[in-house]
C-alpha cells in the first residue's frame, strides 16, 4: 500500500517500498501539503546522485555510514547525525555501510507520490 496525504496512522510494515535508485528503497511515510517524511534504505555502495530541489530537507541517519556532499562540502556521517539542505542546495551521498536515512521535506515532494 502507498500512504495517502493526511493519513493519521501510518504502519511502516504496511507501506510498499519504491525504487529510489540502484540499491535504494524509498518509503513515503506520513505527509501533508506542508511536510513529508520519507524513509530510505540503502545497500552498501548505493549512491544518492547529486541533485537539488525547491524543498528544504532535513536528513536523520538511523543506521549505517554515509559520505554526504552538501553545497560542495563532503563529510562522513553516521547513526544519530542530521543534515540540513535548504532549497536549491546541491546534495548527494554514497552509502559506506548499509543504512537507513529518514528525510523530512517542506513542502512535501509531489514527485514522490
Secondary structure by P-SEA (a helix, b strand, c coil): cccccccccccccccccccccccbbbbbccccccbbbbbbbbccccccccccccbbbbbbbcbbbbbcccccbbbbbcccbbbbbcccccccccccccbbbbbbbcccccccc
